[in-house]
Amino acid sequence: MTAMLLSLFGYHLYEEITHEWLGLAFFALIVSHLTLNTWWLKKLFTGEYSGYRAFQTAVNFATFLLFLTACISGILLSKHLFAEMPFHLTDDFTRKIHMTSTHWLQVAVGVHLGLHWKAIANLFANAYHLDLEHWFAKYLIPACWTIIAAYGFWAFAARELLPYLLMQVDFAYFNHGEPQAVFYVDFFAILISVAYATRVCVWAVFFRNK
């Protein structure tokens, strides 16, 4: 899903119809993800809510609402797969809603990954038989993620993405001359910067005393 989301941001790297097919594939992956995690929905009204659980629940619902907004606005703007539908719209407001929701979705997905950072780390550690107490896993890998996250914050500022989040951009600007690798490295680093910042903040706010 993360790879698909990054591919969708590369709107200018493919033909428009490819972007729309990728959007449909991303929609299918999200539906599959929700289907596989229906157990979480069933537990929403059971047990006590700690501060961390309340924050996690709010992030999950915000991510889902942003996903719906991005998908619905994308379908309305479709020039190929849904162009003949009666609800087809191409006005500036719908385009602005799509750009804003997709950029906020990247932030929300980054926060979502940050909330599951420890679980993902344990998953990879078990898969590659890494000792989490070894200096390689305890110091070197976190140092690498920190460098990537720092670069991500720089890429976010350099690409001037804040106006997209504030709904101040009418038309997206794309550098058609930049290599695909540079584009995807930058957006991956931005995603990691949000995830890693979330991981650190969650530890500081909810788990530091433990």
ROFILUM-674310 format. One record per residue (C-alpha): residue number from 0; x, y, z; residue in one letter. Coordinates in nm, 2 decimals. Each point is the difference from the previous one (the first is absolute). Layout:
+-----+--------+--------+--------+---------+
! num !     xx !     yy !     zz ! residuo !
+-----+--------+--------+--------+---------+
! NUM !      X !      Y !      Z !       A !
...
+-----+--------+--------+--------+---------+
! end
This chain:
+-----+--------+--------+--------+---------+
! num !     xx !     yy !     zz ! residuo !
+-----+--------+--------+--------+---------+
!   0 !   0.00 !   0.00 !   0.00 !       M !
!   1 !   0.29 !   0.24 !   0.08 !       T !
!   2 !   0.16 !  -0.07 !  -0.34 !       A !
!   3 !  -0.33 !   0.05 !  -0.17 !       M !
!   4 !  -0.06 !   0.33 !   0.18 !       L !
!   5 !   0.35 !   0.12 !  -0.11 !       L !
!   6 !  -0.08 !  -0.10 !  -0.36 !       S !
!   7 !  -0.32 !   0.21 !   0.01 !       L !
!   8 !   0.20 !   0.30 !   0.10 !       F !
!   9 !   0.20 !  -0.04 !  -0.32 !       G !
!  10 !  -0.29 !   0.13 !  -0.20 !       Y !
!  11 !   0.23 !   0.16 !  -0.26 !       H !
!  12 !   0.21 !  -0.31 !  -0.05 !       L !
!  13 !  -0.28 !  -0.20 !  -0.17 !       Y !
!  14 !  -0.29 !   0.05 !  -0.23 !       E !
!  15 !  -0.32 !   0.11 !   0.16 !       E !
!  16 !  -0.18 !  -0.33 !  -0.06 !       I !
!  17 !   0.29 !  -0.18 !   0.18 !       T !
!  18 !  -0.05 !   0.23 !   0.30 !       H !
!  19 !  -0.37 !  -0.09 !   0.01 !       E !
!  20 !   0.07 !  -0.37 !  -0.02 !       W !
!  21 !   0.25 !   0.04 !   0.28 !       L !
!  22 !  -0.27 !   0.18 !   0.20 !       G !
!  23 !  -0.24 !  -0.29 !  -0.04 !       L !
!  24 !   0.27 !  -0.25 !   0.10 !       A !
!  25 !   0.07 !   0.21 !   0.31 !       F !
!  26 !  -0.37 !   0.01 !   0.08 !       F !
!  27 !  -0.01 !  -0.39 !  -0.02 !       A !
!  28 !   0.30 !  -0.03 !   0.23 !       L !
!  29 !  -0.16 !   0.23 !   0.26 !       I !
!  30 !  -0.32 !  -0.20 !  -0.01 !       V !
!  31 !   0.21 !  -0.32 !   0.04 !       S !
!  32 !   0.18 !   0.16 !   0.29 !       H !
!  33 !  -0.32 !   0.09 !   0.17 !       L !
!  34 !  -0.14 !  -0.35 !  -0.06 !       T !
!  35 !   0.30 !  -0.16 !   0.16 !       L !
!  36 !  -0.03 !   0.23 !   0.30 !       N !
!  37 !  -0.37 !  -0.03 !   0.08 !       T !
!  38 !   0.10 !  -0.13 !   0.34 !       W !
!  39 !   0.11 !   0.35 !   0.09 !       W !
!  40 !  -0.34 !   0.15 !  -0.10 !       L !
!  41 !  -0.17 !  -0.26 !   0.22 !       K !
!  42 !   0.20 !   0.10 !   0.30 !       K !
!  43 !  -0.07 !   0.37 !  -0.03 !       L !
!  44 !  -0.27 !   0.00 !   0.26 !       F !
!  45 !   0.16 !  -0.24 !   0.24 !       T !
!  46 !   0.26 !   0.06 !   0.27 !       G !
!  47 !   0.14 !   0.32 !   0.14 !       E !
!  48 !   0.14 !   0.28 !  -0.20 !       Y !
!  49 !   0.35 !   0.12 !   0.10 !       S !
!  50 !   0.14 !   0.32 !  -0.14 !       G !
!  51 !   0.20 !  -0.20 !  -0.26 !       Y !
!  52 !  -0.30 !  -0.21 !  -0.11 !       R !
!  53 !  -0.21 !   0.31 !  -0.04 !       A !
!  54 !   0.28 !   0.16 !  -0.21 !       F !
!  55 !   0.04 !  -0.31 !  -0.21 !       Q !
!  56 !  -0.37 !  -0.03 !  -0.06 !       T !
!  57 !  -0.03 !   0.37 !  -0.11 !       A !
!  58 !   0.30 !  -0.04 !  -0.24 !       V !
!  59 !  -0.16 !  -0.31 !  -0.15 !       N !
!  60 !  -0.34 !   0.17 !  -0.06 !       F !
!  61 !   0.17 !   0.32 !  -0.14 !       A !
!  62 !   0.21 !  -0.22 !  -0.24 !       T !
!  63 !  -0.32 !  -0.17 !  -0.12 !       F !
!  64 !  -0.19 !   0.33 !  -0.05 !       L !
!  65 !   0.30 !   0.14 !  -0.19 !       L !
!  66 !   0.01 !  -0.32 !  -0.21 !       F !
!  67 !  -0.37 !   0.03 !  -0.09 !       L !
!  68 !   0.04 !   0.37 !  -0.08 !       T !
!  69 !   0.29 !  -0.07 !  -0.23 !       A !
!  70 !  -0.17 !  -0.28 !  -0.17 !       C !
!  71 !  -0.34 !   0.17 !  -0.05 !       I !
!  72 !   0.16 !   0.32 !  -0.13 !       S !
!  73 !   0.23 !  -0.21 !  -0.23 !       G !
!  74 !  -0.30 !  -0.18 !  -0.15 !       I !
!  75 !  -0.17 !   0.34 !  -0.06 !       L !
!  76 !   0.31 !   0.13 !  -0.18 !       L !
!  77 !   0.05 !  -0.32 !  -0.20 !       S !
!  78 !   0.06 !   0.07 !  -0.37 !       K !
!  79 !   0.01 !  -0.37 !  -0.11 !       H !
!  80 !  -0.15 !  -0.27 !   0.22 !       L !
!  81 !  -0.30 !   0.20 !   0.13 !       F !
!  82 !  -0.01 !   0.28 !  -0.26 !       A !
!  83 !  -0.34 !  -0.10 !  -0.13 !       E !
!  84 !  -0.17 !  -0.01 !   0.34 !       M !
!  85 !  -0.26 !   0.26 !   0.08 !       P !
!  86 !   0.19 !   0.11 !   0.31 !       F !
!  87 !   0.31 !   0.10 !  -0.19 !       H !
!  88 !   0.15 !   0.34 !   0.12 !       L !
!  89 !   0.31 !   0.19 !  -0.10 !       T !
!  90 !  -0.04 !   0.32 !   0.19 !       D !
!  91 !   0.28 !   0.17 !   0.19 !       D !
!  92 !  -0.15 !  -0.07 !   0.34 !       F !
!  93 !  -0.02 !  -0.38 !  -0.05 !       T !
!  94 !   0.36 !   0.00 !  -0.13 !       R !
!  95 !   0.11 !   0.20 !   0.30 !       K !
!  96 !  -0.18 !  -0.24 !   0.24 !       I !
!  97 !   0.17 !  -0.30 !  -0.17 !       H !
!  98 !   0.35 !   0.16 !   0.03 !       M !
!  99 !  -0.05 !   0.10 !   0.36 !       T !
! 100 !  -0.15 !  -0.33 !   0.11 !       S !
! 101 !   0.27 !  -0.21 !  -0.17 !       T !
! 102 !   0.28 !   0.20 !   0.16 !       H !
! 103 !  -0.16 !  -0.02 !   0.34 !       W !
! 104 !  -0.05 !  -0.37 !  -0.06 !       L !
! 105 !   0.38 !  -0.04 !  -0.04 !       Q !
! 106 !   0.04 !   0.17 !   0.34 !       V !
! 107 !  -0.27 !  -0.23 !   0.16 !       A !
! 108 !   0.15 !  -0.31 !  -0.15 !       V !
! 109 !   0.34 !   0.11 !   0.14 !       G !
! 110 !  -0.16 !   0.04 !   0.34 !       V !
! 111 !  -0.17 !  -0.34 !  -0.03 !       H !
! 112 !   0.34 !  -0.16 !  -0.09 !       L !
! 113 !   0.16 !   0.18 !   0.30 !       G !
! 114 !  -0.26 !  -0.15 !   0.23 !       L !
! 115 !   0.09 !  -0.35 !  -0.12 !       H !
! 116 !   0.37 !   0.07 !  -0.02 !       W !
! 117 !   0.10 !  -0.24 !   0.28 !       K !
! 118 !  -0.22 !  -0.28 !  -0.14 !       A !
! 119 !   0.15 !   0.05 !  -0.35 !       I !
! 120 !   0.35 !   0.00 !   0.15 !       A !
! 121 !  -0.07 !  -0.32 !   0.19 !       N !
! 122 !  -0.14 !  -0.16 !  -0.32 !       L !
! 123 !   0.32 !   0.08 !  -0.20 !       F !
! 124 !   0.21 !  -0.11 !   0.29 !       A !
! 125 !  -0.16 !  -0.34 !   0.02 !       N !
! 126 !   0.01 !  -0.04 !  -0.38 !       A !
! 127 !   0.37 !   0.08 !  -0.02 !       Y !
! 128 !   0.09 !  -0.15 !   0.34 !       H !
! 129 !   0.13 !   0.33 !   0.14 !       L !
! 130 !   0.07 !   0.04 !   0.37 !       D !
! 131 !  -0.16 !   0.32 !   0.10 !       L !
! 132 !   0.25 !   0.04 !   0.28 !       E !
! 133 !   0.30 !  -0.02 !  -0.24 !       H !
! 134 !   0.18 !   0.33 !  -0.07 !       W !
! 135 !  -0.10 !  -0.03 !  -0.37 !       F !
! 136 !  -0.37 !   0.00 !   0.07 !       A !
! 137 !   0.02 !   0.22 !   0.31 !       K !
! 138 !   0.21 !   0.28 !  -0.14 !       Y !
! 139 !   0.09 !  -0.02 !  -0.36 !       L !
! 140 !  -0.34 !  -0.07 !  -0.15 !       I !
! 141 !  -0.17 !   0.28 !   0.21 !       P !
! 142 !   0.28 !   0.23 !  -0.11 !       A !
! 143 !  -0.07 !  -0.08 !  -0.36 !       C !
! 144 !  -0.38 !   0.06 !   0.05 !       W !
! 145 !   0.08 !   0.33 !   0.17 !       T !
! 146 !   0.21 !   0.12 !  -0.30 !       I !
! 147 !  -0.28 !  -0.10 !  -0.24 !       I !
! 148 !  -0.25 !   0.18 !   0.21 !       A !
! 149 !   0.21 !   0.32 !   0.02 !       A !
! 150 !   0.04 !  -0.01 !  -0.38 !       Y !
! 151 !  -0.38 !  -0.05 !  -0.02 !       G !
! 152 !  -0.06 !   0.32 !   0.19 !       F !
! 153 !   0.24 !   0.18 !  -0.23 !       W !
! 154 !  -0.18 !  -0.14 !  -0.31 !       A !
! 155 !  -0.33 !   0.11 !   0.13 !       F !
! 156 !   0.12 !   0.36 !   0.04 !       A !
! 157 !   0.19 !   0.00 !  -0.33 !       A !
! 158 !  -0.30 !  -0.13 !  -0.20 !       R !
! 159 !  -0.22 !   0.26 !   0.18 !       E !
! 160 !  -0.27 !  -0.25 !   0.09 !       L !
! 161 !  -0.15 !   0.20 !   0.29 !       L !
! 162 !  -0.22 !   0.21 !  -0.22 !       P !
! 163 !  -0.16 !  -0.33 !  -0.13 !       Y !
! 164 !  -0.10 !  -0.09 !   0.36 !       L !
! 165 !  -0.14 !   0.35 !   0.05 !       L !
! 166 !  -0.21 !  -0.02 !  -0.32 !       M !
! 167 !   0.18 !   0.29 !  -0.15 !       Q !
! 168 !   0.10 !  -0.17 !  -0.33 !       V !
! 169 !  -0.23 !   0.02 !  -0.31 !       D !
! 170 !   0.22 !  -0.19 !  -0.24 !       F !
! 171 !   0.27 !  -0.25 !   0.10 !       A !
! 172 !   0.35 !   0.07 !  -0.13 !       Y !
! 173 !   0.20 !  -0.29 !  -0.13 !       F !
! 174 !   0.36 !  -0.01 !  -0.11 !       N !
! 175 !  -0.02 !  -0.22 !  -0.30 !       H !
! 176 !   0.38 !   0.01 !  -0.04 !       G !
! 177 !   0.09 !  -0.16 !   0.33 !       E !
! 178 !   0.09 !  -0.37 !   0.02 !       P !
! 179 !  -0.26 !  -0.24 !   0.13 !       Q !
! 180 !   0.24 !  -0.13 !   0.26 !       A !
! 181 !   0.05 !   0.35 !   0.15 !       V !
! 182 !  -0.38 !   0.06 !   0.02 !       F !
! 183 !  -0.07 !  -0.33 !   0.18 !       Y !
! 184 !   0.30 !   0.03 !   0.23 !       V !
! 185 !  -0.13 !   0.34 !   0.11 !       D !
! 186 !  -0.36 !  -0.11 !   0.06 !       F !
! 187 !   0.11 !  -0.32 !   0.17 !       F !
! 188 !   0.23 !   0.21 !   0.23 !       A !
! 189 !  -0.29 !   0.24 !   0.08 !       I !
! 190 !  -0.22 !  -0.30 !   0.09 !       L !
! 191 !   0.28 !  -0.13 !   0.23 !       I !
! 192 !   0.05 !   0.34 !   0.16 !       S !
! 193 !  -0.37 !   0.01 !   0.11 !       V !
! 194 !   0.01 !  -0.36 !   0.11 !       A !
! 195 !   0.32 !   0.03 !   0.20 !       Y !
! 196 !  -0.11 !   0.33 !   0.16 !       A !
! 197 !  -0.32 !  -0.17 !   0.10 !       T !
! 198 !   0.19 !  -0.29 !   0.15 !       R !
! 199 !   0.22 !   0.23 !   0.21 !       V !
! 200 !  -0.30 !   0.22 !   0.11 !       C !
! 201 !  -0.21 !  -0.30 !   0.09 !       V !
! 202 !   0.28 !  -0.13 !   0.21 !       W !
! 203 !   0.06 !   0.33 !   0.17 !       A !
! 204 !  -0.37 !   0.07 !   0.07 !       V !
! 205 !  -0.14 !  -0.35 !   0.08 !       F !
! 206 !   0.28 !  -0.24 !   0.09 !       F !
! 207 !   0.31 !   0.19 !   0.13 !       R !
! 208 !  -0.09 !  -0.06 !   0.36 !       N !
! 209 !  -0.03 !  -0.37 !  -0.06 !       K !
+-----+--------+--------+--------+---------+
! end
